[in-house]
């Protein structure tokens, strides 16, 4: 049995009928393999799903059914924020951060459209990059209508330079959803990230979690320098029908 959902938010950007697999039944391997082979569980042009890299049963099922491995991602975490000390490299240059207004998400979407090279769709060789950029742009605009918040750093002229969209749960844990800096201001990112962590600590939050692409060496190094630890590795599998 395959459980999943159609994703019209991805379809509108990618110009493909899209379906995300959320769960694969591995109890009855034979019938599941048939479903994956003939795509009987959906009517889509692009089928994709993210699963733990160490789930070799799912990996075999998907590879045998024509899926390719696209993005490999790390789930990373920084815990015990009340005990955390920001490394001197970052604490020497703290940047002012403020919460963005919902109306400013349109400006953040413009930044997001132009800056990302890594994502589950950017790393699919059969999807054109400009369509993946549009998907990122639309995602940020959709986030403006959801229960999320965003920290920003602005220039002296009031233009947004860096942003971090996030959500806090009832256990005082914060999940970083999407962050980055405007093209040409990439050097601000390490100090913005440090300032964001400092802000969360001052707010009494207990833990920070996020997901990053394993191919994004620069961001991975930044998070490791800030003390984040890898807690999970996932693979995004795609099938173009």
Phi, psi and omega per residue, in radians:
X1 nan 2.378 3.100
X2 -1.995 2.216 3.072
X3 -2.000 2.346 -3.131
X4 -2.923 -2.795 -3.077
X5 -2.707 2.596 2.961
X6 -1.303 2.583 -3.066
X7 -2.176 1.413 -3.093
X8 -1.072 -0.431 3.121
X9 -1.193 -0.544 3.060
X10 -1.437 -0.647 -3.131
X11 -1.029 -0.713 -3.076
X12 -1.144 -0.534 -3.141
X13 -1.509 -0.740 -3.021
X14 -1.499 -0.189 -3.138
X15 1.067 0.583 3.087
X16 -2.368 2.584 3.022
X17 -1.332 2.099 -2.975
X18 -2.035 2.568 3.138
X19 -2.467 2.281 3.118
X20 -1.834 2.160 3.041
X21 -1.396 2.210 -3.136
X22 -1.818 -0.476 -3.084
X23 -2.648 2.413 3.100
X24 -2.147 2.160 3.122
X25 -1.331 2.065 -3.136
X26 -1.836 0.204 3.118
X27 -1.379 -0.660 3.111
X28 -2.012 1.472 -3.020
X29 -1.026 -0.742 -3.045
X30 -1.092 -0.857 -3.103
X31 -1.229 -0.594 3.107
X32 -1.155 -0.675 3.116
X33 -1.109 -0.673 3.113
X34 -1.109 -0.797 3.118
X35 -1.016 -0.801 -3.113
X36 -1.177 -0.574 3.131
X37 -1.219 -0.804 -3.042
X38 -1.695 -0.016 3.079
X39 1.033 0.558 -3.048
X40 -1.227 -0.236 -3.085
X41 -1.481 -0.104 3.133
X42 -2.785 2.971 3.051
X43 -2.175 1.517 -3.030
X44 -2.440 2.760 3.075
X45 -1.563 -0.549 3.123
X46 -2.265 2.130 3.102
X47 -2.026 2.341 -3.101
X48 -2.575 2.777 3.123
X49 -2.868 2.611 -3.123
X50 -1.974 2.200 -3.086
X51 -2.417 2.724 3.132
X52 -0.971 2.402 -3.102
X53 -1.116 -0.430 -3.117
X54 -1.595 0.145 3.046
X55 -1.562 1.513 -3.026
X56 -1.310 -0.381 3.082
X57 -1.176 -0.843 3.105
X58 -1.108 -0.710 3.138
X59 -1.033 -0.794 -3.139
X60 -1.122 -0.768 3.128
X61 -1.016 -0.788 -3.076
X62 -1.263 -0.761 3.126
X63 -1.067 -0.719 3.140
X64 -1.202 -0.255 -3.107
X65 -1.823 0.178 3.053
X66 1.632 0.196 3.089
X67 -1.446 2.613 3.047
X68 -2.024 2.663 3.076
X69 -1.498 2.125 3.127
X70 -1.830 -1.724 -3.099
X71 -1.349 2.310 2.875
X72 -1.769 2.275 -3.074
X73 -2.238 2.645 3.079
X74 -1.901 2.351 2.922
X75 -1.627 2.115 -3.055
X76 -2.167 2.780 -3.053
X77 -2.571 2.612 3.002
X78 -2.258 1.914 -3.069
X79 -1.803 3.090 3.103
X80 0.882 0.941 -3.092
X81 -1.043 -0.506 -3.126
X82 -1.144 -0.365 3.111
X83 -1.762 -0.046 -2.982
X84 -1.363 2.413 3.033
X85 -2.101 2.158 -3.137
X86 -1.172 2.267 3.126
X87 -0.957 2.527 -3.081
X88 -0.938 -0.600 3.140
X89 -0.955 -0.621 -3.087
X90 -1.659 -0.602 -3.099
X91 -1.227 -0.344 3.132
X92 -1.269 -0.305 -3.129
X93 -2.364 1.337 3.114
X94 -1.420 2.404 3.137
X95 -1.871 2.537 3.079
X96 -1.207 2.307 3.091
X97 -2.180 2.479 3.133
X98 -2.429 2.753 3.099
X99 -1.297 2.333 3.123
X100 -1.357 2.617 3.003
X101 -1.394 2.679 3.110
X102 -1.020 -0.560 -3.137
X103 -1.188 -0.327 -3.121
X104 -1.486 -0.136 3.127
X105 -1.075 -0.467 3.115
X106 -1.152 -0.615 3.080
X107 -1.253 -0.655 3.101
X108 -1.142 -0.663 3.111
X109 -1.090 -0.664 3.102
X110 -1.090 -0.702 3.115
X111 -1.161 -0.789 -3.090
X112 -1.100 -0.581 -3.108
X113 -1.127 -0.522 -3.001
X114 -1.789 -0.100 -2.914
X115 -1.997 -0.266 -3.000
X116 -1.614 2.374 3.057
X117 -2.038 -0.219 -3.054
X118 -2.210 2.241 3.037
X119 -3.073 3.042 -3.118
X120 -1.077 -0.449 3.133
X121 -1.738 -0.605 3.069
X122 -1.054 -0.519 -3.080
X123 -1.633 0.113 3.028
X124 -1.576 2.009 -3.058
X125 -1.167 -0.206 -3.102
X126 -1.766 0.131 3.079
X127 -1.999 2.249 -3.129
X128 -1.165 2.422 -3.031
X129 -1.028 -0.681 -3.082
X130 -1.151 -0.475 3.074
X131 -1.274 -0.655 3.062
X132 -1.138 -0.623 3.090
X133 -1.123 -0.735 3.122
X134 -1.114 -0.689 3.114
X135 -1.061 -0.716 3.116
X136 -1.133 -0.730 3.111
X137 -1.047 -0.829 -3.122
X138 -1.180 -0.614 3.134
X139 -1.062 -0.797 -3.137
X140 -1.098 -0.726 3.105
X141 -1.111 -0.622 3.069
X142 -1.173 -0.681 -3.136
X143 -1.068 -0.496 3.132
X144 -1.041 -0.438 -3.122
X145 -1.726 0.146 -3.133
X146 -1.923 3.046 -3.089
X147 -1.447 1.224 3.131
X148 -2.308 2.921 3.040
X149 -2.246 2.953 -3.117
X150 -2.567 2.294 3.018
X151 -1.721 2.475 3.136
X152 -2.360 2.684 2.926
X153 -2.034 2.357 -3.060
X154 -2.072 2.753 3.052
X155 -1.331 3.032 3.092
X156 -1.087 -0.382 3.126
X157 -1.542 -0.063 3.120
X158 1.605 0.138 3.114
X159 -1.477 2.460 3.121
X160 -1.233 2.209 3.105
X161 -1.764 -0.829 -3.120
X162 -2.311 2.675 -3.136
X163 -2.509 2.708 3.029
X164 -2.530 1.924 3.095
X165 -1.564 2.345 -3.035
X166 -2.642 2.949 3.080
X167 -2.455 2.433 3.135
X168 -1.899 2.307 3.110
X169 -1.662 -3.136 -3.051
X170 -1.313 -0.051 3.061
X171 -1.763 0.265 -3.139
X172 1.086 0.560 3.039
X173 -1.822 2.415 -3.111
X174 -1.933 2.321 3.097
X175 -1.884 2.047 3.097
X176 -1.380 2.083 -3.044
X177 -1.577 -0.833 -3.083
X178 -2.811 2.336 3.127
X179 -2.611 2.777 3.113
X180 3.024 -3.118 3.132
X181 -2.218 2.662 3.133
X182 -1.031 2.568 3.102
X183 -0.968 2.314 -3.105
X184 1.647 -0.175 -3.134
X185 -2.112 0.443 -3.081
X186 -1.050 -0.508 -3.126
X187 -1.181 -0.264 3.098
X188 -1.329 -0.429 -2.969
X189 -0.959 -0.848 -3.109
X190 -0.999 -0.698 -3.098
X191 -1.343 -0.551 3.049
X192 -1.157 -0.777 3.119
X193 -1.013 -0.790 3.117
X194 -1.072 -0.694 3.141
X195 -1.190 -0.616 3.093
X196 -1.136 -0.789 3.107
X197 -1.061 -0.759 3.119
X198 -1.049 -0.683 3.111
X199 -1.098 -0.811 -3.124
X200 -1.106 -0.661 3.102
X201 -1.109 -0.749 -3.141
X202 -1.141 -0.405 3.118
X203 -1.485 -0.021 3.108
X204 1.384 0.350 3.108
X205 -1.345 2.682 -2.966
X206 -1.742 -0.501 -2.994
X207 -2.726 2.549 3.075
X208 -2.069 2.313 3.086
X209 -2.255 2.642 3.036
X210 -2.830 2.990 3.099
X211 -2.139 2.303 3.136
X212 -2.304 2.715 3.083
X213 -1.319 2.376 3.102
X214 -1.164 -0.376 -3.134
X215 -1.370 -0.266 -3.101
X216 -1.545 1.382 -3.029
X217 -1.034 -0.672 -3.105
X218 -1.096 -0.810 -3.137
X219 -1.207 -0.680 3.107
X220 -1.058 -0.784 3.123
X221 -1.090 -0.720 3.118
X222 -1.040 -0.860 -3.121
X223 -1.112 -0.674 3.111
X224 -1.150 -0.682 3.096
X225 -1.128 -0.494 3.119
X226 -1.469 -0.093 3.054
X227 1.791 0.096 3.121
X228 -1.237 2.597 3.122
X229 -2.088 2.494 3.073
X230 -1.312 2.212 3.137
X231 -2.003 -0.191 -3.102
X232 -2.862 2.532 3.061
X233 -2.152 2.282 -3.109
X234 -2.213 2.721 3.083
X235 -2.139 2.357 3.080
X236 -1.697 2.066 -3.126
X237 -1.787 2.381 -3.132
X238 -2.205 2.554 3.016
X239 -2.360 2.121 3.056
X240 -1.658 2.022 -3.038
X241 -1.515 nan nan
